[in-house]
Amino acid sequence: MPERDEVRRLPTDEWERLKRDARERAEHRLAAQRRGGSDSGQHTDGRQEP
């Protein structure tokens, strides 16, 4: 029987930084959508610009 996968623990400060970065990217993306453009290079349906 295979051993169960170990849960990788991140230091709390690292985890908080990752969450903050993700939140900032999401806010930036939403602001770009509200302006009617997308400076991230992504379409709203998930297609990526080359």
N, CA, C and O atoms as a Tripos MOL2 file, in Angstrom:
@<TRIPOS>MOLECULE
protein
  200   199    50     0     0
PROTEIN
NO_CHARGES

@<TRIPOS>ATOM
      1 N           0.8440   -1.1880    0.0000 N.3       1 MET1
      2 CA          0.0000    0.0000    0.0000 C.3       1 MET1
      3 C           0.8870    1.2490    0.0000 C.2       1 MET1
      4 O           1.8100    1.3460    0.8090 O.2       1 MET1
      5 N           0.6200    2.2000   -0.8950 N.am      2 PRO2
      6 CA          1.4960    3.3800   -0.9720 C.3       2 PRO2
      7 C           1.3610    4.2670    0.2600 C.2       2 PRO2
      8 O           0.2920    4.3850    0.8600 O.2       2 PRO2
      9 N           2.4820    4.8840    0.6120 N.am      3 GLU3
     10 CA          2.4520    5.8110    1.7440 C.3       3 GLU3
     11 C           1.6430    7.0390    1.3600 C.2       3 GLU3
     12 O           1.6300    7.4500    0.1990 O.2       3 GLU3
     13 N           0.9720    7.6170    2.3420 N.am      4 ARG4
     14 CA          0.1700    8.7980    2.0290 C.3       4 ARG4
     15 C           1.0900    9.9840    1.7530 C.2       4 ARG4
     16 O           2.1840   10.0880    2.3080 O.2       4 ARG4
     17 N           0.6210   10.8660    0.8890 N.am      5 ASP5
     18 CA          1.4280   12.0270    0.5360 C.3       5 ASP5
     19 C           1.6290   12.9220    1.7440 C.2       5 ASP5
     20 O           0.7140   13.1450    2.5380 O.2       5 ASP5
     21 N           2.8470   13.4300    1.8640 N.am      6 GLU6
     22 CA          3.1240   14.3680    2.9460 C.3       6 GLU6
     23 C           2.6180   15.7420    2.5620 C.2       6 GLU6
     24 O           2.7430   16.1660    1.4140 O.2       6 GLU6
     25 N           2.0550   16.4230    3.5200 N.am      7 VAL7
     26 CA          1.6100   17.7940    3.2840 C.3       7 VAL7
     27 C           2.8230   18.6940    3.4600 C.2       7 VAL7
     28 O           3.5060   18.6570    4.4840 O.2       7 VAL7
     29 N           3.0720   19.4980    2.4440 N.am      8 ARG8
     30 CA          4.2170   20.4030    2.5280 C.3       8 ARG8
     31 C           3.8160   21.6450    3.2970 C.2       8 ARG8
     32 O           2.8340   22.3000    2.9480 O.2       8 ARG8
     33 N           4.5460   21.9710    4.3160 N.am      9 ARG9
     34 CA          4.2410   23.1360    5.1380 C.3       9 ARG9
     35 C           5.1040   24.3100    4.6970 C.2       9 ARG9
     36 O           6.3230   24.1960    4.5680 O.2       9 ARG9
     37 N           4.4490   25.4310    4.4700 N.am     10 LEU10
     38 CA          5.1780   26.6500    4.1560 C.3      10 LEU10
     39 C           5.2700   27.4880    5.4210 C.2      10 LEU10
     40 O           4.3530   27.4780    6.2410 O.2      10 LEU10
     41 N           6.3650   28.2070    5.5840 N.am     11 PRO11
     42 CA          6.4210   29.1360    6.7140 C.3      11 PRO11
     43 C           5.2790   30.1460    6.6040 C.2      11 PRO11
     44 O           4.8790   30.5200    5.5010 O.2      11 PRO11
     45 N           4.7670   30.5800    7.7310 N.am     12 THR12
     46 CA          3.6100   31.4720    7.7410 C.3      12 THR12
     47 C           3.8590   32.7360    6.9390 C.2      12 THR12
     48 O           2.9850   33.1690    6.1880 O.2      12 THR12
     49 N           5.0410   33.3410    7.0840 N.am     13 ASP13
     50 CA          5.3090   34.5840    6.3530 C.3      13 ASP13
     51 C           5.3310   34.3530    4.8470 C.2      13 ASP13
     52 O           4.8930   35.2130    4.0830 O.2      13 ASP13
     53 N           5.8340   33.2110    4.4190 N.am     14 GLU14
     54 CA          5.8450   32.8730    2.9930 C.3      14 GLU14
     55 C           4.4100   32.7070    2.4800 C.2      14 GLU14
     56 O           4.0680   33.1980    1.4050 O.2      14 GLU14
     57 N           3.5810   32.0140    3.2580 N.am     15 TRP15
     58 CA          2.1840   31.7860    2.8840 C.3      15 TRP15
     59 C           1.4390   33.1110    2.7940 C.2      15 TRP15
     60 O           0.6730   33.3240    1.8540 O.2      15 TRP15
     61 N           1.6520   34.0060    3.7560 N.am     16 GLU16
     62 CA          0.9940   35.3130    3.7370 C.3      16 GLU16
     63 C           1.4320   36.1180    2.5140 C.2      16 GLU16
     64 O           0.6160   36.8030    1.8970 O.2      16 GLU16
     65 N           2.7120   36.0380    2.1630 N.am     17 ARG17
     66 CA          3.2120   36.7680    0.9970 C.3      17 ARG17
     67 C           2.5670   36.2350   -0.2810 C.2      17 ARG17
     68 O           2.1720   37.0130   -1.1490 O.2      17 ARG17
     69 N           2.4600   34.9090   -0.3980 N.am     18 LEU18
     70 CA          1.8310   34.3190   -1.5810 C.3      18 LEU18
     71 C           0.3710   34.7370   -1.6880 C.2      18 LEU18
     72 O          -0.0990   35.0690   -2.7760 O.2      18 LEU18
     73 N          -0.3510   34.7250   -0.5730 N.am     19 LYS19
     74 CA         -1.7560   35.1340   -0.5960 C.3      19 LYS19
     75 C          -1.8850   36.6010   -0.9880 C.2      19 LYS19
     76 O          -2.7720   36.9670   -1.7600 O.2      19 LYS19
     77 N          -0.9920   37.4460   -0.4520 N.am     20 ARG20
     78 CA         -1.0430   38.8760   -0.7680 C.3      20 ARG20
     79 C          -0.7490   39.1020   -2.2500 C.2      20 ARG20
     80 O          -1.4330   39.8890   -2.9040 O.2      20 ARG20
     81 N           0.2610   38.4180   -2.7790 N.am     21 ASP21
     82 CA          0.5970   38.5550   -4.2030 C.3      21 ASP21
     83 C          -0.5730   38.1280   -5.0810 C.2      21 ASP21
     84 O          -0.8950   38.8050   -6.0570 O.2      21 ASP21
     85 N          -1.2080   37.0150   -4.7420 N.am     22 ALA22
     86 CA         -2.3410   36.5250   -5.5310 C.3      22 ALA22
     87 C          -3.4960   37.5230   -5.4870 C.2      22 ALA22
     88 O          -4.1520   37.7710   -6.4990 O.2      22 ALA22
     89 N          -3.7390   38.0920   -4.3070 N.am     23 ARG23
     90 CA         -4.8260   39.0580   -4.1650 C.3      23 ARG23
     91 C          -4.5320   40.3140   -4.9870 C.2      23 ARG23
     92 O          -5.4270   40.8560   -5.6360 O.2      23 ARG23
     93 N          -3.2740   40.7790   -4.9590 N.am     24 GLU24
     94 CA         -2.9080   41.9650   -5.7430 C.3      24 GLU24
     95 C          -3.0540   41.7060   -7.2390 C.2      24 GLU24
     96 O          -3.5290   42.5730   -7.9730 O.2      24 GLU24
     97 N          -2.6490   40.5180   -7.6980 N.am     25 ARG25
     98 CA         -2.8050   40.1910   -9.1180 C.3      25 ARG25
     99 C          -4.2770   40.1580   -9.5050 C.2      25 ARG25
    100 O          -4.6530   40.6510  -10.5690 O.2      25 ARG25
    101 N          -5.1120   39.5790   -8.6460 N.am     26 ALA26
    102 CA         -6.5470   39.5050   -8.9330 C.3      26 ALA26
    103 C          -7.1500   40.9050   -9.0000 C.2      26 ALA26
    104 O          -7.9560   41.1900   -9.8860 O.2      26 ALA26
    105 N          -6.7660   41.7790   -8.0700 N.am     27 GLU27
    106 CA         -7.2900   43.1490   -8.0820 C.3      27 GLU27
    107 C          -6.8450   43.8800   -9.3440 C.2      27 GLU27
    108 O          -7.6240   44.6180   -9.9460 O.2      27 GLU27
    109 N          -5.6010   43.6770   -9.7390 N.am     28 HIS28
    110 CA         -5.0720   44.3230  -10.9430 C.3      28 HIS28
    111 C          -5.8240   43.8510  -12.1860 C.2      28 HIS28
    112 O          -6.1540   44.6420  -13.0700 O.2      28 HIS28
    113 N          -6.0890   42.5290  -12.2320 N.am     29 ARG29
    114 CA         -6.8090   41.9570  -13.3650 C.3      29 ARG29
    115 C          -8.2420   42.4970  -13.4230 C.2      29 ARG29
    116 O          -8.7380   42.8270  -14.5010 O.2      29 ARG29
    117 N          -8.9000   42.5880  -12.2740 N.am     30 LEU30
    118 CA        -10.2650   43.1160  -12.2470 C.3      30 LEU30
    119 C         -10.2880   44.5790  -12.6670 C.2      30 LEU30
    120 O         -11.1890   44.9960  -13.3950 O.2      30 LEU30
    121 N          -9.3230   45.3570  -12.2250 N.am     31 ALA31
    122 CA         -9.2610   46.7680  -12.6060 C.3      31 ALA31
    123 C          -9.0550   46.9000  -14.1100 C.2      31 ALA31
    124 O          -9.6480   47.7760  -14.7400 O.2      31 ALA31
    125 N          -8.2230   46.0430  -14.6900 N.am     32 ALA32
    126 CA         -7.9850   46.0830  -16.1340 C.3      32 ALA32
    127 C          -9.2600   45.7280  -16.8920 C.2      32 ALA32
    128 O          -9.5530   46.3300  -17.9250 O.2      32 ALA32
    129 N         -10.0180   44.7610  -16.3900 N.am     33 GLN33
    130 CA        -11.2730   44.3810  -17.0450 C.3      33 GLN33
    131 C         -12.2780   45.5250  -16.9780 C.2      33 GLN33
    132 O         -13.0000   45.7790  -17.9420 O.2      33 GLN33
    133 N         -12.3250   46.2150  -15.8370 N.am     34 ARG34
    134 CA        -13.2580   47.3390  -15.7000 C.3      34 ARG34
    135 C         -12.9060   48.4600  -16.6630 C.2      34 ARG34
    136 O         -13.7950   49.1480  -17.1650 O.2      34 ARG34
    137 N         -11.6090   48.6520  -16.9280 N.am     35 ARG35
    138 CA        -11.1940   49.6900  -17.8760 C.3      35 ARG35
    139 C         -11.4970   49.2790  -19.3110 C.2      35 ARG35
    140 O         -11.4270   50.1080  -20.2180 O.2      35 ARG35
    141 N         -11.8330   48.0150  -19.5290 N.am     36 GLY36
    142 CA        -12.1760   47.5410  -20.8580 C.3      36 GLY36
    143 C         -10.9850   46.9890  -21.6160 C.2      36 GLY36
    144 O         -11.1220   46.5770  -22.7680 O.2      36 GLY36
    145 N          -9.8340   46.9740  -20.9980 N.am     37 GLY37
    146 CA         -8.6380   46.4240  -21.6350 C.3      37 GLY37
    147 C          -8.0450   45.3780  -20.7240 C.2      37 GLY37
    148 O          -8.5150   45.1610  -19.6070 O.2      37 GLY37
    149 N          -7.0190   44.7420  -21.2110 N.am     38 SER38
    150 CA         -6.3370   43.7650  -20.3790 C.3      38 SER38
    151 C          -4.8510   43.8970  -20.6180 C.2      38 SER38
    152 O          -4.3410   43.5180  -21.6730 O.2      38 SER38
    153 N          -4.1550   44.4400  -19.6260 N.am     39 ASP39
    154 CA         -2.7130   44.5690  -19.7930 C.3      39 ASP39
    155 C          -1.9810   43.3250  -19.2990 C.2      39 ASP39
    156 O          -0.7520   43.3240  -19.2220 O.2      39 ASP39
    157 N          -2.7210   42.2620  -18.9620 N.am     40 SER40
    158 CA         -2.0730   41.0280  -18.5440 C.3      40 SER40
    159 C          -1.8150   40.1120  -19.7400 C.2      40 SER40
    160 O          -1.0980   39.1190  -19.6150 O.2      40 SER40
    161 N          -2.3930   40.4380  -20.8990 N.am     41 GLY41
    162 CA         -2.2040   39.5990  -22.0730 C.3      41 GLY41
    163 C          -3.1600   38.4310  -22.1200 C.2      41 GLY41
    164 O          -3.0320   37.5650  -22.9850 O.2      41 GLY41
    165 N          -4.1170   38.3870  -21.2070 N.am     42 GLN42
    166 CA         -5.0870   37.2950  -21.1880 C.3      42 GLN42
    167 C          -6.4620   37.7990  -21.5660 C.2      42 GLN42
    168 O          -6.8620   38.9030  -21.1960 O.2      42 GLN42
    169 N          -7.1820   36.9710  -22.3120 N.am     43 HIS43
    170 CA         -8.5640   37.2760  -22.6340 C.3      43 HIS43
    171 C          -9.4420   36.8400  -21.4670 C.2      43 HIS43
    172 O          -9.0230   36.0370  -20.6330 O.2      43 HIS43
    173 N         -10.6530   37.3700  -21.4120 N.am     44 THR44
    174 CA        -11.5400   37.0190  -20.3070 C.3      44 THR44
    175 C         -11.9520   35.5520  -20.3560 C.2      44 THR44
    176 O         -12.3450   34.9940  -19.3310 O.2      44 THR44
    177 N         -11.8730   34.9180  -21.5180 N.am     45 ASP45
    178 CA        -12.2400   33.5000  -21.5990 C.3      45 ASP45
    179 C         -11.0420   32.5830  -21.3350 C.2      45 ASP45
    180 O         -11.1510   31.3660  -21.4840 O.2      45 ASP45
    181 N          -9.9080   33.1550  -20.9460 N.am     46 GLY46
    182 CA         -8.7630   32.3450  -20.5570 C.3      46 GLY46
    183 C          -7.7290   32.1240  -21.6330 C.2      46 GLY46
    184 O          -6.6700   31.5590  -21.3590 O.2      46 GLY46
    185 N          -8.0110   32.5650  -22.8790 N.am     47 ARG47
    186 CA         -6.9950   32.4080  -23.9240 C.3      47 ARG47
    187 C          -5.8280   33.3460  -23.6370 C.2      47 ARG47
    188 O          -6.0130   34.4500  -23.1250 O.2      47 ARG47
    189 N          -4.6300   32.8920  -23.9740 N.am     48 GLN48
    190 CA         -3.4330   33.6900  -23.7170 C.3      48 GLN48
    191 C          -2.9220   34.2690  -25.0270 C.2      48 GLN48
    192 O          -2.8960   33.5900  -26.0540 O.2      48 GLN48
    193 N          -2.5140   35.5340  -24.9780 N.am     49 GLU49
    194 CA         -1.9070   36.1480  -26.1620 C.3      49 GLU49
    195 C          -0.5460   35.5020  -26.4030 C.2      49 GLU49
    196 O           0.1380   35.1380  -25.4470 O.2      49 GLU49
    197 N          -0.1480   35.3560  -27.6500 N.am     50 PRO50
    198 CA          1.1710   34.7670  -27.9240 C.3      50 PRO50
    199 C           2.3030   35.7020  -27.5080 C.2      50 PRO50
    200 O           3.4750   35.3620  -27.6680 O.2      50 PRO50
@<TRIPOS>BOND
     1     1     2 1
     2     2     3 1
     3     3     4 2
     4     3     5 am
     5     5     6 1
     6     6     7 1
     7     7     8 2
     8     7     9 am
     9     9    10 1
    10    10    11 1
    11    11    12 2
    12    11    13 am
    13    13    14 1
    14    14    15 1
    15    15    16 2
    16    15    17 am
    17    17    18 1
    18    18    19 1
    19    19    20 2
    20    19    21 am
    21    21    22 1
    22    22    23 1
    23    23    24 2
    24    23    25 am
    25    25    26 1
    26    26    27 1
    27    27    28 2
    28    27    29 am
    29    29    30 1
    30    30    31 1
    31    31    32 2
    32    31    33 am
    33    33    34 1
    34    34    35 1
    35    35    36 2
    36    35    37 am
    37    37    38 1
    38    38    39 1
    39    39    40 2
    40    39    41 am
    41    41    42 1
    42    42    43 1
    43    43    44 2
    44    43    45 am
    45    45    46 1
    46    46    47 1
    47    47    48 2
    48    47    49 am
    49    49    50 1
    50    50    51 1
    51    51    52 2
    52    51    53 am
    53    53    54 1
    54    54    55 1
    55    55    56 2
    56    55    57 am
    57    57    58 1
    58    58    59 1
    59    59    60 2
    60    59    61 am
    61    61    62 1
    62    62    63 1
    63    63    64 2
    64    63    65 am
    65    65    66 1
    66    66    67 1
    67    67    68 2
    68    67    69 am
    69    69    70 1
    70    70    71 1
    71    71    72 2
    72    71    73 am
    73    73    74 1
    74    74    75 1
    75    75    76 2
    76    75    77 am
    77    77    78 1
    78    78    79 1
    79    79    80 2
    80    79    81 am
    81    81    82 1
    82    82    83 1
    83    83    84 2
    84    83    85 am
    85    85    86 1
    86    86    87 1
    87    87    88 2
    88    87    89 am
    89    89    90 1
    90    90    91 1
    91    91    92 2
    92    91    93 am
    93    93    94 1
    94    94    95 1
    95    95    96 2
    96    95    97 am
    97    97    98 1
    98    98    99 1
    99    99   100 2
   100    99   101 am
   101   101   102 1
   102   102   103 1
   103   103   104 2
   104   103   105 am
   105   105   106 1
   106   106   107 1
   107   107   108 2
   108   107   109 am
   109   109   110 1
   110   110   111 1
   111   111   112 2
   112   111   113 am
   113   113   114 1
   114   114   115 1
   115   115   116 2
   116   115   117 am
   117   117   118 1
   118   118   119 1
   119   119   120 2
   120   119   121 am
   121   121   122 1
   122   122   123 1
   123   123   124 2
   124   123   125 am
   125   125   126 1
   126   126   127 1
   127   127   128 2
   128   127   129 am
   129   129   130 1
   130   130   131 1
   131   131   132 2
   132   131   133 am
   133   133   134 1
   134   134   135 1
   135   135   136 2
   136   135   137 am
   137   137   138 1
   138   138   139 1
   139   139   140 2
   140   139   141 am
   141   141   142 1
   142   142   143 1
   143   143   144 2
   144   143   145 am
   145   145   146 1
   146   146   147 1
   147   147   148 2
   148   147   149 am
   149   149   150 1
   150   150   151 1
   151   151   152 2
   152   151   153 am
   153   153   154 1
   154   154   155 1
   155   155   156 2
   156   155   157 am
   157   157   158 1
   158   158   159 1
   159   159   160 2
   160   159   161 am
   161   161   162 1
   162   162   163 1
   163   163   164 2
   164   163   165 am
   165   165   166 1
   166   166   167 1
   167   167   168 2
   168   167   169 am
   169   169   170 1
   170   170   171 1
   171   171   172 2
   172   171   173 am
   173   173   174 1
   174   174   175 1
   175   175   176 2
   176   175   177 am
   177   177   178 1
   178   178   179 1
   179   179   180 2
   180   179   181 am
   181   181   182 1
   182   182   183 1
   183   183   184 2
   184   183   185 am
   185   185   186 1
   186   186   187 1
   187   187   188 2
   188   187   189 am
   189   189   190 1
   190   190   191 1
   191   191   192 2
   192   191   193 am
   193   193   194 1
   194   194   195 1
   195   195   196 2
   196   195   197 am
   197   197   198 1
   198   198   199 1
   199   199   200 2
@<TRIPOS>SUBSTRUCTURE
     1 MET1         2 RESIDUE 1 A MET
     2 PRO2         6 RESIDUE 1 A PRO
     3 GLU3        10 RESIDUE 1 A GLU
     4 ARG4        14 RESIDUE 1 A ARG
     5 ASP5        18 RESIDUE 1 A ASP
     6 GLU6        22 RESIDUE 1 A GLU
     7 VAL7        26 RESIDUE 1 A VAL
     8 ARG8        30 RESIDUE 1 A ARG
     9 ARG9        34 RESIDUE 1 A ARG
    10 LEU10       38 RESIDUE 1 A LEU
    11 PRO11       42 RESIDUE 1 A PRO
    12 THR12       46 RESIDUE 1 A THR
    13 ASP13       50 RESIDUE 1 A ASP
    14 GLU14       54 RESIDUE 1 A GLU
    15 TRP15       58 RESIDUE 1 A TRP
    16 GLU16       62 RESIDUE 1 A GLU
    17 ARG17       66 RESIDUE 1 A ARG
    18 LEU18       70 RESIDUE 1 A LEU
    19 LYS19       74 RESIDUE 1 A LYS
    20 ARG20       78 RESIDUE 1 A ARG
    21 ASP21       82 RESIDUE 1 A ASP
    22 ALA22       86 RESIDUE 1 A ALA
    23 ARG23       90 RESIDUE 1 A ARG
    24 GLU24       94 RESIDUE 1 A GLU
    25 ARG25       98 RESIDUE 1 A ARG
    26 ALA26      102 RESIDUE 1 A ALA
    27 GLU27      106 RESIDUE 1 A GLU
    28 HIS28      110 RESIDUE 1 A HIS
    29 ARG29      114 RESIDUE 1 A ARG
    30 LEU30      118 RESIDUE 1 A LEU
    31 ALA31      122 RESIDUE 1 A ALA
    32 ALA32      126 RESIDUE 1 A ALA
    33 GLN33      130 RESIDUE 1 A GLN
    34 ARG34      134 RESIDUE 1 A ARG
    35 ARG35      138 RESIDUE 1 A ARG
    36 GLY36      142 RESIDUE 1 A GLY
    37 GLY37      146 RESIDUE 1 A GLY
    38 SER38      150 RESIDUE 1 A SER
    39 ASP39      154 RESIDUE 1 A ASP
    40 SER40      158 RESIDUE 1 A SER
    41 GLY41      162 RESIDUE 1 A GLY
    42 GLN42      166 RESIDUE 1 A GLN
    43 HIS43      170 RESIDUE 1 A HIS
    44 THR44      174 RESIDUE 1 A THR
    45 ASP45      178 RESIDUE 1 A ASP
    46 GLY46      182 RESIDUE 1 A GLY
    47 ARG47      186 RESIDUE 1 A ARG
    48 GLN48      190 RESIDUE 1 A GLN
    49 GLU49      194 RESIDUE 1 A GLU
    50 PRO50      198 RESIDUE 1 A PRO
